[in-house]
Amino acid sequence: MKIALTALALGLAGFAAATGAAEAQQITGAGATFPAPVYTKWGEQAKAAIGVELNYQAIGSGGGQNQILQRTVDFGASDAPMAAEKLESGKLLQFPTVMGSVVVIVNIPGVESNQLKLPAELLADIYEGKITKWNDPKLVEANHGVALANVAIAPVYRADGSGTSFVYTSYLSAVSPSWKDKVGASTSVKWPAGSGAKGNDGVAATVRNTRGGIGYVEYAYASQNHLVTVQLRNKAGHFVSPTMESFQSAAANGDWANAKNFAVNLIDQPGDKSWPIVSTTFIELPKDPADPARSATVIKFFDWAYKSGDASATSLEYVPLPEAVKAAVRTAWHANIVGPGGKPIY
């Protein structure tokens, strides 16, 4: 009899679990590829924790913006902030989720990770084709004690349009008037020197296989693939290595309070420990949702992520938002996302 009761209890437990899974609230989103791994991880955890199932399609920031403007998904996702006029005309609220960073990788004989120091203006000169040898006197002067070989510099850049290129060229534009005037910042630019490769993996493989190579990739990719990174000189004049501490320092020094639509600029922020190439990724959510219940579930999902998702984000090499920023986002949800009769849904 005891065995039968135990079997019955297990059966009921299984039925309850199946019923709970079937009743999970589903939300759909599309957009940026950069945050896809952490959104996927959060989706797995949130389904078990709060009964919200996420269907996220990493189709690129532009696609995400277009889909939410057309209301074919519950939320859009974008690495570059959406233009203020588009947010206004599309009746969208934009808010950040996590941050990431871009790092410089090299393949120089005898040079180990974070041994090379690159002043910002010299990095821009390399990508403009003005500095062509690793033993250039300017590089030697910045790297006392580091043996720099007489090897040609081979710059590598993203051949495909990408948010990573947008962040990297935004940095070069910020530190080099020449770069800003001649090249500028965009997801795709006309590179003055070097060769192109597709994706983070393409840039990394080309640098690895090219003696004297230099390129840029997202930090998570560099860390997970044990690539040779460099130190960069920050706005405070200090050379810093790419670490979670230096990324968090940049995030903490960002002017979040005065950033319209949370589109804070984290490029070349002040602070002795700040890494100079940090950016955030965003969600766009309708202020006048056709289905308020689904938008409320989206907010429930990201509120849970703010409360319980930092550890997962950090393990995947993302930088969590400061708590003050999360609090400001929650205030924005309450003030802007409304249902019938103008009643806040959060």
Phi, psi and chi 1 to 4 in degrees:
 res  aa     phi    psi   chi1   chi2   chi3   chi4
   1 MET       -  -41.9 -176.6   66.2  175.2      -
   2 LYS   -61.0  -41.9 -175.3  176.1 -178.5 -179.2
   3 ILE   -62.6  -42.6  -66.9  175.1      -      -
   4 ALA   -64.0  -41.7      -      -      -      -
   5 LEU   -65.1  -39.5  -71.2  173.5      -      -
   6 THR   -62.7  -43.2  -58.8      -      -      -
   7 ALA   -62.5  -40.7      -      -      -      -
   8 LEU   -63.3  -42.3  176.2   61.0      -      -
   9 ALA   -62.8  -43.2      -      -      -      -
  10 LEU   -63.9  -39.0  -70.6  171.6      -      -
  11 GLY   -64.1  -42.6      -      -      -      -
  12 LEU   -65.4  -37.7  -70.3  172.4      -      -
  13 ALA   -63.9  -42.9      -      -      -      -
  14 GLY   -64.2  -40.8      -      -      -      -
  15 PHE   -63.0  -41.3  174.0   77.8      -      -
  16 ALA   -64.1  -41.9      -      -      -      -
  17 ALA   -63.3  -43.6      -      -      -      -
  18 ALA   -64.7  -40.6      -      -      -      -
  19 THR   -64.2  -41.3  -57.8      -      -      -
  20 GLY   -62.0  -42.5      -      -      -      -
  21 ALA   -63.8  -39.8      -      -      -      -
  22 ALA   -67.2  -29.4      -      -      -      -
  23 GLU   -91.0    5.9  -66.8  177.2   -9.6      -
  24 ALA   -57.9  134.6      -      -      -      -
  25 GLN   -74.8  127.4  -61.9  167.3  -67.4      -
  26 GLN  -102.1  138.1  -65.4 -171.8   -9.1      -
  27 ILE  -131.4  150.9   54.7  174.7      -      -
  28 THR  -122.8  141.7   62.6      -      -      -
  29 GLY  -145.0  160.3      -      -      -      -
  30 ALA  -152.9  151.9      -      -      -      -
  31 GLY   146.8 -131.1      -      -      -      -
  32 ALA   -50.7  139.9      -      -      -      -
  33 THR   -83.5  -31.1   57.5      -      -      -
  34 PHE   -54.0  -47.6  160.7   67.2      -      -
  35 PRO   -87.0    2.0   33.5  -35.2      -      -
  36 ALA   -53.6  -44.0      -      -      -      -
  37 PRO   -60.4  -40.5  -27.5   37.2      -      -
  38 VAL   -75.5  -33.9   71.8      -      -      -
  39 TYR   -65.2  -38.4  -68.6  170.9      -      -
  40 THR   -63.3  -44.8  -61.3      -      -      -
  41 LYS   -63.8  -46.3 -173.6   64.9  175.3  178.1
  42 TRP   -60.1  -38.7  -75.8  -12.9      -      -
  43 GLY   -61.3  -42.8      -      -      -      -
  44 GLU   -62.1  -43.7  -65.8  169.6   -4.7      -
  45 GLN   -73.8  -38.9  -64.3  172.6  -34.1      -
  46 ALA   -68.2  -30.6      -      -      -      -
  47 LYS   -61.0  -41.2 -175.1  175.8 -179.2 -179.9
  48 ALA   -78.4  -35.6      -      -      -      -
  49 ALA   -82.0  -42.8      -      -      -      -
  50 ILE  -130.0    5.7   57.4  173.1      -      -
  51 GLY    72.2   31.1      -      -      -      -
  52 VAL  -114.6  125.1  175.2      -      -      -
  53 GLU  -107.6  123.2 -175.8  173.8   -0.6      -
  54 LEU  -100.9  130.7  171.7   63.5      -      -
  55 ASN  -112.2  103.5  174.7   15.8      -      -
  56 TYR  -116.1  129.0 -177.0   73.2      -      -
  57 GLN  -110.8  117.0  -59.1  -63.3  -40.9      -
  58 ALA   -84.9   85.7      -      -      -      -
  59 ILE  -107.3    2.9   60.5  172.5      -      -
  60 GLY   104.0  152.1      -      -      -      -
  61 SER   -60.4  -43.2  -63.9      -      -      -
  62 GLY   -61.8  -42.1      -      -      -      -
  63 GLY   -64.5  -39.0      -      -      -      -
  64 GLY   -64.4  -42.1      -      -      -      -
  65 GLN   -63.6  -43.9  -69.6 -170.6    8.7      -
  66 ASN   -63.2  -41.6  -71.5  -26.0      -      -
  67 GLN   -67.3  -38.1  -72.3 -147.8   14.7      -
  68 ILE   -74.6  -31.1 -169.0   57.4      -      -
  69 LEU   -64.0  -34.0  -74.1  169.0      -      -
  70 GLN   -87.5   -4.7  -64.6  168.5   10.5      -
  71 ARG    61.9   35.5  -59.3  -62.6 -162.5  -94.5
  72 THR   -92.7   -5.8   55.3      -      -      -
  73 VAL  -133.9  168.0  -69.8      -      -      -
  74 ASP   -77.7  -30.6  -64.3  -39.2      -      -
  75 PHE  -151.1  152.4   67.4   86.7      -      -
  76 GLY  -105.3  159.4      -      -      -      -
  77 ALA  -135.1  136.4      -      -      -      -
  78 SER  -147.3  134.9  175.6      -      -      -
  79 ASP   -74.8  -42.3  -70.1  -25.3      -      -
  80 ALA   -87.3  138.1      -      -      -      -
  81 PRO   -62.7  143.9   21.8  -32.7      -      -
  82 MET   -71.5  143.5 -175.6 -179.6  -77.6      -
  83 ALA   -57.1  141.2      -      -      -      -
  84 ALA   -57.5  -38.4      -      -      -      -
  85 GLU   -68.6  -32.8   55.9  -88.2   19.3      -
  86 LYS   -69.2  -41.0  -84.8 -167.5  173.4 -177.4
  87 LEU   -60.6  -42.0  -72.1  170.1      -      -
  88 GLU   -68.3  -49.4 -175.0  174.6   -6.1      -
  89 SER   -68.2  -30.2   62.8      -      -      -
  90 GLY   -87.2   -0.3      -      -      -      -
  91 LYS    51.7   57.0  -62.9 -177.4  178.8  179.6
  92 LEU  -120.1  145.5  -62.3  171.4      -      -
  93 LEU  -102.9  132.1  174.8   69.8      -      -
  94 GLN  -110.4  136.0  176.0  174.9  -90.5      -
  95 PHE  -146.9  152.8   60.8   89.8      -      -
  96 PRO   -85.0  159.0   31.6  -33.8      -      -
  97 THR  -120.2  -57.2   50.8      -      -      -
  98 VAL  -142.2  173.4  -69.8      -      -      -
  99 MET  -123.6  158.3  -64.7  166.8  -73.2      -
 100 GLY  -141.9 -179.5      -      -      -      -
 101 SER  -142.5  158.5   60.1      -      -      -
 102 VAL  -110.9  137.1  174.8      -      -      -
 103 VAL  -124.8  160.0  -60.5      -      -      -
 104 VAL  -100.5  132.6  176.8      -      -      -
 105 ILE  -117.5  149.8   57.8  172.5      -      -
 106 VAL  -138.7  162.6  -64.3      -      -      -
 107 ASN  -134.9   86.8  177.4    1.2      -      -
 108 ILE  -120.0  126.0  -51.5  170.0      -      -
 109 PRO   -52.5  125.2  -26.5   34.9      -      -
 110 GLY    83.1   -3.3      -      -      -      -
 111 VAL  -101.4  126.2  173.3      -      -      -
 112 GLU   -98.8  173.5  -61.1  178.0   -4.7      -
 113 SER   -59.9  132.8 -160.7      -      -      -
 114 ASN    60.7   21.8  -60.8  -32.9      -      -
 115 GLN   -89.0  -37.0 -171.4  176.8   15.7      -
 116 LEU   -79.6  137.8 -177.2   73.8      -      -
 117 LYS  -110.3  127.9  -64.1  178.4  178.9  178.6
 118 LEU  -121.7  107.7  -85.8 -179.6      -      -
 119 PRO   -63.0  147.1  -22.6   34.3      -      -
 120 ALA   -56.7  -43.8      -      -      -      -
 121 GLU   -67.0  -29.8   65.4  -84.3    9.9      -
 122 LEU   -74.4  -34.1  -61.1 -170.4      -      -
 123 LEU   -62.7  -43.4  179.5   59.7      -      -
 124 ALA   -63.5  -40.5      -      -      -      -
 125 ASP   -62.8  -35.7  -75.9  -11.3      -      -
 126 ILE   -63.0  -46.2  -74.6  172.6      -      -
 127 TYR   -76.9  -14.0  -90.0   87.7      -      -
 128 GLU   -88.5   -7.3  -83.4 -164.4   64.2      -
 129 GLY    83.9   13.2      -      -      -      -
 130 LYS   -83.1  -28.9  -64.1  177.1 -179.6  177.8
 131 ILE  -114.6  121.6  -65.1  178.5      -      -
 132 THR  -120.4   -6.6   59.6      -      -      -
 133 LYS  -127.0  143.5  -66.0  -80.4 -170.7  177.6
 134 TRP   -70.8  -21.4  -80.1  113.9      -      -
 135 ASN   -96.7   23.8   65.5  -18.1      -      -
 136 ASP   -55.5  138.1 -176.8  -76.3      -      -
 137 PRO   -52.8  -35.4  -28.0   34.9      -      -
 138 LYS   -66.8  -38.5  -67.8 -180.0 -179.8  178.9
 139 LEU   -71.9  -39.2  -69.4  171.2      -      -
 140 VAL   -62.4  -41.8  171.3      -      -      -
 141 GLU   -62.7  -35.4 -176.8 -178.8   -4.7      -
 142 ALA   -80.3   -8.7      -      -      -      -
 143 ASN  -131.6   58.6  -71.6  -83.8      -      -
 144 HIS   -59.2  131.4  -64.2  -65.4      -      -
 145 GLY    89.9   -6.8      -      -      -      -
 146 VAL  -104.9  122.7  179.7      -      -      -
 147 ALA   -79.0  108.9      -      -      -      -
 148 LEU  -101.3  120.1  -67.0  175.5      -      -
 149 ALA   -74.4  157.8      -      -      -      -
 150 ASN   -78.9   74.6 -178.2   19.4      -      -
 151 VAL  -125.2  139.1  174.1      -      -      -
 152 ALA   -66.2  139.2      -      -      -      -
 153 ILE   -82.4  132.1  -60.1  175.7      -      -
 154 ALA  -121.2   90.2      -      -      -      -
 155 PRO   -67.5  140.7  -17.3   31.4      -      -
 156 VAL  -125.8  136.9 -177.1      -      -      -
 157 TYR  -134.5  167.5   53.7   83.1      -      -
 158 ARG   -74.0  122.0  -73.5  -78.2  -71.0  -90.4
 159 ALA   -76.9  -27.5      -      -      -      -
 160 ASP   -91.4  149.3   53.2  -37.9      -      -
 161 GLY   -63.1  133.7      -      -      -      -
 162 SER  -154.1  153.3   76.7      -      -      -
 163 GLY   -64.1  -31.6      -      -      -      -
 164 THR   -62.4  -43.0  -54.4      -      -      -
 165 SER   -64.8  -39.0  -72.1      -      -      -
 166 PHE   -58.7  -45.9  173.5   77.2      -      -
 167 VAL   -65.5  -45.3  173.6      -      -      -
 168 TYR   -65.0  -45.8 -172.6   62.1      -      -
 169 THR   -71.3  -26.3   55.0      -      -      -
 170 SER   -64.6  -39.2  -66.8      -      -      -
 171 TYR   -65.5  -48.2  169.8   65.3      -      -
 172 LEU   -60.8  -36.9  -65.1 -179.6      -      -
 173 SER   -67.4  -33.7  -66.0      -      -      -
 174 ALA   -72.0  -31.5      -      -      -      -
 175 VAL  -103.3  -11.2  -60.9      -      -      -
 176 SER  -133.7  107.5  169.2      -      -      -
 177 PRO   -57.4  -35.5  -25.4   35.4      -      -
 178 SER   -63.0  -45.5  175.0      -      -      -
 179 TRP   -63.3  -43.6 -176.2  -84.5      -      -
 180 LYS   -59.6  -42.2 -177.3  177.8 -179.1 -180.0
 181 ASP   -74.0  -39.7  -68.7  -19.3      -      -
 182 LYS   -91.8  -30.9  -63.7  177.3 -179.1  177.6
 183 VAL  -120.8  -54.4 -174.5      -      -      -
 184 GLY    84.7 -170.7      -      -      -      -
 185 ALA  -120.3  129.8      -      -      -      -
 186 SER  -167.8  171.0 -178.7      -      -      -
 187 THR   -69.6  -19.9   55.5      -      -      -
 188 SER  -149.0  123.7 -178.5      -      -      -
 189 VAL  -128.0  169.8  -60.1      -      -      -
 190 LYS   -88.7   99.8 -173.6  175.4 -179.5  179.8
 191 TRP   -72.2  130.3  -63.9   88.3      -      -
 192 PRO   -70.1  -27.2  -17.9   31.7      -      -
 193 ALA  -146.5  159.0      -      -      -      -
 194 GLY    97.9 -167.6      -      -      -      -
 195 SER  -133.5  154.1   58.3      -      -      -
 196 GLY   -97.1  153.8      -      -      -      -
 197 ALA  -146.3  150.3      -      -      -      -
 198 LYS   -89.9  126.8 -170.9  173.5 -178.5  179.6
 199 GLY    75.0  168.3      -      -      -      -
 200 ASN   -58.2  -40.7  -79.2  -56.2      -      -
 201 ASP   -66.3  -36.9   52.7  -11.5      -      -
 202 GLY   -66.6  -44.4      -      -      -      -
 203 VAL   -62.7  -46.0  170.9      -      -      -
 204 ALA   -61.7  -45.0      -      -      -      -
 205 ALA   -64.4  -40.2      -      -      -      -
 206 THR   -65.6  -43.9  -57.1      -      -      -
 207 VAL   -63.4  -44.1  171.8      -      -      -
 208 ARG   -60.6  -34.7  -91.4 -180.0  167.9  164.9
 209 ASN   -95.0    3.6  -65.4  -33.6      -      -
 210 THR  -120.7  115.2  -54.9      -      -      -
 211 ARG   -64.7  120.9 -167.0  167.4 -176.2  -99.7
 212 GLY    92.0    7.0      -      -      -      -
 213 GLY   -70.2  151.5      -      -      -      -
 214 ILE  -144.3  139.5 -179.6  172.3      -      -
 215 GLY  -154.8 -175.2      -      -      -      -
 216 TYR  -137.1  138.6   59.4   93.7      -      -
 217 VAL  -145.4  167.0  -64.6      -      -      -
 218 GLU   -66.8  144.7  -66.8  163.8    1.5      -
 219 TYR   -58.0  -41.8  170.8   71.0      -      -
 220 ALA   -56.0  -40.7      -      -      -      -
 221 TYR   -67.9  -42.3 -166.7   89.0      -      -
 222 ALA   -64.2  -42.1      -      -      -      -
 223 SER   -67.2  -47.4  174.7      -      -      -
 224 GLN   -68.4  -24.2  -67.7  161.3   10.4      -
 225 ASN  -106.7    9.3  -69.6  -81.6      -      -
 226 HIS    53.6   49.4  -51.7  -69.6      -      -
 227 LEU   -84.5  157.6  -56.1  177.6      -      -
 228 VAL   -83.9  109.2  176.9      -      -      -
 229 THR   -98.9  171.2   55.4      -      -      -
 230 VAL  -126.2  164.2  -51.4      -      -      -
 231 GLN   -85.9  145.1  -65.4 -176.0   52.6      -
 232 LEU  -120.3  148.1  -66.5  178.6      -      -
 233 ARG   -84.4  127.8 -169.2  178.9   63.6 -158.8
 234 ASN   -92.1 -177.5   62.7   17.7      -      -
 235 LYS   -62.0  -30.0 -168.4  169.4 -171.6  174.8
 236 ALA   -78.4   -3.9      -      -      -      -
 237 GLY    90.5    6.9      -      -      -      -
 238 HIS  -100.4  142.8  -60.6  -74.4      -      -
 239 PHE   -83.3  128.7  -76.9  100.4      -      -
 240 VAL  -128.8  150.2  -70.4      -      -      -
 241 SER   -93.3  154.9  -62.4      -      -      -
 242 PRO   -75.6  105.3   25.7  -31.3      -      -
 243 THR  -137.8  163.2   63.7      -      -      -
 244 MET   -59.5  -36.0  -67.9  -61.8  -71.8      -
 245 GLU   -62.7  -43.6 -178.6 -175.9   14.0      -
 246 SER   -71.4  -30.6   64.1      -      -      -
 247 PHE   -69.1  -43.2  -53.6  152.9      -      -
 248 GLN   -66.0  -32.8  -70.3  166.4  -15.2      -
 249 SER   -64.0  -43.2  174.9      -      -      -
 250 ALA   -62.8  -42.4      -      -      -      -
 251 ALA   -63.5  -40.5      -      -      -      -
 252 ALA   -67.9  -28.0      -      -      -      -
 253 ASN   -90.4   -3.8  -77.3  -73.1      -      -
 254 GLY   -66.8  147.1      -      -      -      -
 255 ASP   -85.6   69.0 -172.5   12.0      -      -
 256 TRP   -63.8  -36.2  -66.9   92.4      -      -
 257 ALA   -63.1  -32.4      -      -      -      -
 258 ASN  -105.7   10.9  -65.7  -50.2      -      -
 259 ALA   -85.6  111.2      -      -      -      -
 260 LYS   -65.9  133.9 -172.8  176.6 -179.3 -179.3
 261 ASN    60.4   25.4  -59.2  -43.6      -      -
 262 PHE    62.2   14.5  -66.5  100.9      -      -
 263 ALA   -81.7   63.7      -      -      -      -
 264 VAL   -70.7  143.6   66.0      -      -      -
 265 ASN   -95.3  113.2  178.8   11.7      -      -
 266 LEU  -104.1   11.5  -62.6  178.8      -      -
 267 ILE   -78.2  128.1  -63.0  -65.9      -      -
 268 ASP    52.1   53.9 -153.8   26.3      -      -
 269 GLN   -78.2  155.6  -74.3  -61.4  -55.4      -
 270 PRO   -68.2  169.9   24.5  -33.7      -      -
 271 GLY   118.8  130.5      -      -      -      -
 272 ASP   -58.0  -32.8  -70.5   -9.0      -      -
 273 LYS  -103.0    2.1  -62.7  180.0  179.9  179.1
 274 SER   -71.7  131.6  -64.3      -      -      -
 275 TRP   -77.5  135.6 -179.3 -106.3      -      -
 276 PRO   -81.9   -8.8   27.7  -34.2      -      -
 277 ILE  -123.3   82.3  -40.1  179.5      -      -
 278 VAL  -125.4  144.8  175.1      -      -      -
 279 SER  -146.3  163.4   65.0      -      -      -
 280 THR  -114.0  165.7 -170.2      -      -      -
 281 THR  -122.3  150.6 -169.3      -      -      -
 282 PHE  -124.3  158.6  -58.9   93.8      -      -
 283 ILE  -116.6  139.6  -63.9  -63.1      -      -
 284 GLU  -115.2  126.7  -70.9   90.0   26.7      -
 285 LEU  -130.9  135.2 -169.8   62.8      -      -
 286 PRO   -61.0  136.8  -23.3   34.3      -      -
 287 LYS   -78.6  -23.3  -68.7 -178.1  177.6 -179.3
 288 ASP  -123.0   65.6   57.9  -16.3      -      -
 289 PRO   -60.9  138.7   23.2  -34.0      -      -
 290 ALA   -66.9  -31.3      -      -      -      -
 291 ASP  -124.0   88.9 -172.7  -20.3      -      -
 292 PRO   -56.1  -32.8  -25.8   36.0      -      -
 293 ALA   -64.1  -40.1      -      -      -      -
 294 ARG   -69.1  -39.8  -71.7 -178.5   72.7   89.3
 295 SER   -65.5  -36.1  -78.8      -      -      -
 296 ALA   -62.7  -35.9      -      -      -      -
 297 THR   -70.0  -36.9  -56.2      -      -      -
 298 VAL   -59.8  -46.1  171.8      -      -      -
 299 ILE   -63.7  -40.2  -67.9  174.6      -      -
 300 LYS   -58.2  -41.7  178.4 -179.1  178.8 -179.2
 301 PHE   -62.8  -50.3  173.3   81.0      -      -
 302 PHE   -74.0  -28.6  -75.1  107.4      -      -
 303 ASP   -64.2  -42.6 -176.0   53.6      -      -
 304 TRP   -61.5  -42.5  171.8   88.1      -      -
 305 ALA   -61.8  -40.4      -      -      -      -
 306 TYR   -61.5  -38.7  -79.7  177.9      -      -
 307 LYS   -79.9  -39.2  -66.3  174.0 -177.9  174.4
 308 SER  -125.0    1.3  -54.1      -      -      -
 309 GLY  -101.9   -1.7      -      -      -      -
 310 ASP   -62.1  -40.6  -75.8   -1.2      -      -
 311 ALA   -62.9  -42.8      -      -      -      -
 312 SER   -64.5  -41.5  -63.6      -      -      -
 313 ALA   -61.7  -45.4      -      -      -      -
 314 THR   -64.0  -39.1  -58.0      -      -      -
 315 SER   -65.1  -24.2   70.8      -      -      -
 316 LEU   -96.5   11.5  -67.1  170.6      -      -
 317 GLU    74.8   22.3  -45.6  -73.8    5.7      -
 318 TYR   -94.1  162.0  -64.4   92.4      -      -
 319 VAL  -107.7  118.1 -176.8      -      -      -
 320 PRO   -65.6  156.9  -21.4   34.1      -      -
 321 LEU   -73.8  149.5  -65.6  173.8      -      -
 322 PRO   -60.2  148.1  -23.8   34.1      -      -
 323 GLU   -60.9  -34.6  -70.2  -59.1  -37.1      -
 324 ALA   -64.4  -34.1      -      -      -      -
 325 VAL   -70.2  -42.2  177.1      -      -      -
 326 LYS   -58.3  -41.8  -64.0  177.2 -176.2  178.6
 327 ALA   -63.6  -39.5      -      -      -      -
 328 ALA   -66.2  -36.2      -      -      -      -
 329 VAL   -65.7  -43.4  171.4      -      -      -
 330 ARG   -60.1  -39.8  -68.9 -173.9  175.0  102.8
 331 THR   -62.3  -40.3  -61.5      -      -      -
 332 ALA   -66.4  -39.3      -      -      -      -
 333 TRP   -56.8  -49.0  -72.2  -22.2      -      -
 334 HIS   -64.1  -37.4 -178.8   76.3      -      -
 335 ALA   -82.4  -23.1      -      -      -      -
 336 ASN  -116.0  -29.8  -69.1  -78.5      -      -
 337 ILE   -94.9  111.6  -47.9  -63.3      -      -
 338 VAL  -125.6  154.5  -60.8      -      -      -
 339 GLY  -107.4 -153.0      -      -      -      -
 340 PRO   -57.3  136.0  -25.9   35.7      -      -
 341 GLY    74.6   11.0      -      -      -      -
 342 GLY    74.9   16.6      -      -      -      -
 343 LYS   -81.3  129.8 -176.6  178.7 -179.6 -178.5
 344 PRO   -57.7  140.5  -23.9   34.6      -      -
 345 ILE   -96.6   -3.1   64.9  174.1      -      -
 346 TYR  -118.3      -  171.7   77.0      -      -
